[in-house]
Amino acid sequence: MKKWFFLPLALFLAGPCRVMALDPGTSGADILKVPIGVRPTALGGAYSAFGDDVYVIGYNPAGLARVSKYSVGLDHIEGLAGVEVESLSVAVPTRNAGNFGGQIIFRHMPNIENTLATDPVVSANDIVLTVADAQQFGKVSVGGAFKTIVSTLGDKQAFTQALDVGFKIQLWETDFAAVVQNIGPAVRFQPDPQGEDPLPLTFRLGIAKPLIVSPASTLLVSAEALNVRDEGNQASVGLEYWHRSVLAIRAGYRFTGQADLSGGFSAGAALRYSLGKLEYEIGYAWRPSQVNSDFLASNHVFGLLLWY
């Protein structure tokens, strides 16, 4: 009986993934593909079934149902070519209306200057505003997130919306997840009546399981298969080890195409403390990108999590 529960969902997700893999095309609003959060970045993005904190807003909104305390996440990403990303994530649990979440992402880039011409300096940035809600029904949780994306490039601006829908179920002490992300209209910069790019529609299937659980140590593992519109089929795996719920060591790997800079190894660590009812975690993640055979660029993520 249990296998029939997953069969319709698997067929629903496999059909679009198969078509997209044959013709990945291109997409706009690439800010939606930036991994947000120290923990999911270190785990290679294998977070749709794993996540149980504010960062899950960007991977599977159904995971918000597992958040039991008021939570805030602050993150800073130092990316390639001077690109930086700031994010603020919030989770608010309620008794009768499910758990609410909100997230603000701001990406800013160095100004583009043409010193050999009289063209004005061109600035570029992106903002993503997300509101999410999750409900728990026994061992099943369901969640949705609504996103507004605003991108600015010089004197042009693009404005669009997107929807995420996620599911999560716990069976045999294992979490299973299915997510569809970035459902929405294409991105078009105005004024520009011609060109437009579809959103990076993404399908995720994830699994996560604790391998070791004891007062002294905890070992968690997660794996995920996903398809991104303009990147095709991918997969990721992650491991997290906790020593006495104080020190975390994390590692992950994302399997992508050779030309995709989002793939490869990632790692990170975190320290967790308590001050009365206030708990906080300071974390770091490192994700190198092999730009070419002679150049390895690093993405650094710094984060602070608070629970109360």
PyMOL commands that set and color helices and strands:
alter all, ss='L'
color gray80, all
select helices_A, chain A and resi 2-22+30-33+38-42+54-58+61-66+80-82
alter helices_A, ss='H'
color red, helices_A
select strands_A, chain A and resi 71-78+84-93+99-108+124-137+140-153+156-171+174-183+189-190+202-213+217-228+232-243+247-255+264-275+278-292+295-307
alter strands_A, ss='S'
color yellow, strands_A
deselect
rebuild
show_as cartoon
